[in-house]
Every structure is written in structure tokens, then in C-alpha cells.
Amino acid sequence: MDKGALMSQDPGQSGGGSAGSFSSLRAYGRALSQTPRRLARRACAATAPEEEMSRVRARSGASMARSLRWPDLVGLGLGGMVGAGVFVTTGRATRLYAGPGVIVSYAIAGLCALLSAFCYTEFAVDMPVAGGAFSYLRVTFGEFAAFLTGANLIMEYVFSNAAVARSFTAYMGTAVGVDAPSKWRIAVPGLPKGFNEVDLVAVGVILLISVCICYSTKESSIVNMVLTAVHVAFILFIIVMGFWRGDVHNLTHPADPAHPGGFFPNGVGGVFSGAAMVYLSYIGYDAVSTMAEEVERPARDIPIGVSGSVVIVTVLYCLMAASMSMLLPYDAIDTEAPFSGAFRGSDGWGWVSNVIGAGASLGILTSLMVAMLGQARYLCVIGRSGVMPAWLAKVHPKTATPVNASAFLGLFTAALALFTELDILLNLVCIGTLFVFYMVSNAVVYRRYVVGSHTTTVATSSDERPRCGAWPTLAFLLAFSLIALSFTLVWKLAPQEGRARVGLLVACGVAAVATVAAFQALVPQAHTPQLWGVPGMPWVPAASVFLNVFLLGSLDRPSYVRFGFFSAAAVLVYALYSVHASYDAEESAALEGAKVQDEDCKV
């Protein structure tokens, strides 16, 4: 039995029973010698949803205030998604792949984002806790899978936030007419290139946002809504200017007659390749699910907030893409600064570039705030679980926010942003985030068909939980992922010309559909969610799995190198510290105790 999930300890104590394995060097040496046995016992140990919402959450001490409603979640979703990325990915997808068909690319990417959002929503409604994907995977696949994905996600958040903060300096410079970011930074002689420019503006922005999110989640939401409203106003201004000054002739005629013309100059393949690229602009809605513990009515507010924000963002992105495609022919668009570049060379319209810079700066602030809210809650729940120090789980009784996790990650991010030039957010896919999307889509299928009714009131280890249909479900998930991977490899590696490529893609598609249909017909669902569930099970999460495999297959080598490095570091931390802290918690936990109810949560 997973007694660690039953322990109702004082948040002031050093959770996880660390006095056992970490009380002395000799005790730690004994613990290391037992690592294989402890890994076998703890790696697949899963908790029940009821424990995540009661005893595990009680380790934070005070409860987070349930003060958010669906308008707050829509604002947070908009703020998290509509950042500076859209100002870059649109130009690249248009010029290199889709042409004016990038409008359709954004619609396809928006639909795919909505499918993944449905998977998050089912978990968030059924289990409204702050852990997001970490908690969802912990109750489904166990402790190790949750720790590995959560650690990668936090590292991606930290590095990306540092990069975003430094890019704020560049966009703010554009807004006031200073194009060179180096003029805002302090050069430090003697340091290696990439670490020799101190960015105090970026540090100031991170620390200011950290103070804000430590003070109050509701006030942070209000600030985000104000900034997001102004940012959306800037975007609407860009859309209006594009339609006003644009020409529909540019939608079908390139600047160079030698280049292919038409609305889809590179065919259907170019549209889907463009959709894979612009999907980056939708990353951010997952952070909304980490706010579930602070939502007043999860069953009502979370579906509206998550899905509504994705739909609104999709409409805005399609309109932005249309306005840009009307301003210039697709082969004349600047891939690095498509919107500002379209106005910079126009007589009397250069000031629009400054407006775009100001709008992008506000987008950076909102996406940074939402990301920092999400990362703090991820780390808070990881601290609750016993695999990281319990002080990270502390919720301040007055502010009702995870102050320790917020302050720790804020200082860490600020330290990185001070010196390090991190060009990873706008240029590289956030592989950790996509990997978590893939895992959550698999988890929602596994939980529906395997874990069974979640009315159990105690947490159990993996071999004690109901596992009806486990092997058929695992076989389906593995087979479907392999089919999606085969499709991706054919798409990427097969010669563009010839019928063989089309035949192989069609064969993979037919195999995918047949696999899902056979699974649906042969394997019954273990339970149906009581409040809100993913529609079209298992087709919707299967489509999400397929999409995320396709996107993961489109990543470049540096992304996989970074992912491998982070994963190896996470495994090392788990083997040297987390599994022993979790094992100590299991050994020392009380088997009985008063269950903590969430009296503020309303259906």
C-alpha cells in the first residue's frame, strides 16, 4: 500500500521521511545499496485521485484560495498562448511551407490543440489539484513517469522563461525605436560569448512577476487580464491595418513569378508542415490546468476556460495570418519579423513597427506570468508528493499561494536570464511540453479503460489497483504510437515525388483508424467520468496522440539532445534522492488519519 500518500504530516516538517535515508552518511549509503529494490517498489506506485485531493494536498498546510472563475481562466489561457511566438512562427510557416494557406494551417493546429485541451480538461475537472500533468500521470502511470515528465516540464519552463525575459528587452527596444538589444544590456569582458551580456531589464521583469504571483493569484489574474486585453487590442489593430492596407491579389500571386502560385503553393503537404510549425503558438493552455485547485467551480469553469481560450486564440491567429498574407506576397515575407517588416519599408507607416513591438512586449509579459504561475504549482505538487523537499509545497496562509516554489523558481530563472543568452523559445520546439501532451493523451485513455472506478478512498501501489484491461490497453497505446511514428517517418524521409510515399501514408492512416476501431469494439471502458469527459473516446485522445507523435518527429537534433540531457539528470535525481525520500514516506506514514475535505470546492 502507498502509505506515503496517506501520511498527513505537518508542513513544517521535512517531508518524505528524510530522517531515515538522509540522517547520516552511513544511512544514506545503506539506502543507496537498496536502490534497485526501492525503485521496483516505488517507481510504479500510484495514488488514488481522492488522496491527491485530500491527504497529499494537506501537506501544503494552508489551502489555496478558490477565487478563479471561467473569465479568469480564459484570460490566463489567452495570456499564456498569445505571446511573442506568433510574430515569428507565422512568417516562417508562410514563407517556407504553407504560403497563404497558413490560414488553414492555423485552423488545423487550433483543432489539434483543442483535442489535447480536452484530455487535460477531463483530468482537471475530475481531479482539481494544482499539479497538472504531474498529478494526472501520478494517479495513472505511477511515481516515476510523473517525476520524469514533471522534471522535464519544469526545466523547459525555467529555460524558456529566461529566454522570454531576455527577448522582452529586444521587443521593448523596438517599441521605443532602439533596435539593438545590446544597448539595453551591460557587456562584461572576459566572459565567454553567450554569457557576457548582463540583462538587468530581464531580471527586473522576472522578479516583479515573482512578487506578483507570490502576493495573490486573483490579483495576478486581474493584472494578466488587463495586460491581455491591451495585447489583444494591439493584435486587433494589426489585423485591421493588414486588411485595410492589404490586397487580396497577394493571396494567390507571389512576388517572383518563378515561384509557385495559388493559395496553396506547396500543396496539402505544405499546409500540414506549416501547421506543425505554428502549433508552437498554442503552447501555454496546459498551464491553465495547474490553476484547477484555485477554481471556484471546476466542472463549469475549467471546460469553458480551457476550450474557450483555445477557440478565441485560433480565431485571432487565423485573422492575423490572413492580414499578413494580404499585406505581402508569401515569398516576400520576412521570416524573422513578418508583421513589423511589412510596415518598416513603407513610407509614413514605419511607426506601425513600433506599435507591433509594444504589442509583442505585452504578449511576453502575459505569457511569462502564466508560465511562472504554472511552473510554481507544478513544483509545489511535486514537493507534496514526497519526491522533492516538502518546503517547496508550502502554501502561505495569508496569500494562499505556493510562495516557496514561486520564489525559488523566480530566483533561479532570474539568475539564468541575467547572464545566459537562451535562444530556445522562438527557434526550437518545447520538446518537454510536447512529450507531456503525449503522455497525458495516453493517460486519459489508460485511466478510462484500465484504472477503473476511482471511488477508492485510499492510495494503493500499482499491483493492488484494479487493472482490468491493462494489457490490451497498453498494447493498443504502443501499437498506435508505433503507427503514428511510422507515418511521421514516411512523411519526413520518403521522397516527395512518387506514389510510394502516398501509398505508405494512406496505409499508415488506415492502420491507425482500424486499430482505434478494433480497440473501441473489443475493450470496454472501466468507467465514465461523472462530471465531464473527453467526447468521442477513444478517437479524440488517439488523434491527440497521433498529432503529438507527428510533432515530436518534426523536431531537430538539438531538441532531442536537450531532452535527453534533462531526462538523464531527472533519472539521476530520482535514483539518488527522490525514490529514497518517497520510500521513507511510505515506511513512516500513518495508516490512518482524518481525511481532509475540500469544503470550498463546488461542483
Secondary structure, DSSP 8 states (H G I E B T S, - for coil): --GGGG----TTS-TTTHHHHTSSHHHHHHHHHTHHHHHHHHTT----HHHHHTHHHHTTBS-----B-HHHHHHHHHHHHSSSTHHHHHHHHIIIIIGGGHHHHHHHHHHHHHHHHHHHHHHHHHS--TTTHHHHHHHHT-HHHHHHHHHHHHHHHHHHHHHHHHHHHHHHHHHTT---GGGGSEE-TTS-TTS-EE-HHHHHHHHHHHHHHHH-HHHHHHHHHHHHHHHHHHHHHHHHHHHHH--GGGGT--SSTTS--SSSTTHHHHHHHHHHHHGGGGTTTHHHHTTGGGBS-HHHHHHHHHHHHHHHHHHHHHHHHHHHHHHS-GGG--SSSHHHHHHHTSTT-THHHHHHHHHHHHHHHHHHHHHHHHHHHHHHHHHHTTSS-GGGG-B-TTT-S-HHHHHHHHHHHHHHHHH-----TTTS--HHHHHHHHHHHHHHHHIIIII------S---TTTS--TTHHHHHHHHHHHHHHHHHHHHHHHHS-SSSHHHHHHHHHHHHHHHHHHHHHHHHS--S---SS---TTTTHHHHHHHHHHHHHHHT--HHHHHHHHHHHHHHHHHIIIIIHHHHHHHHHH--S-------TT---
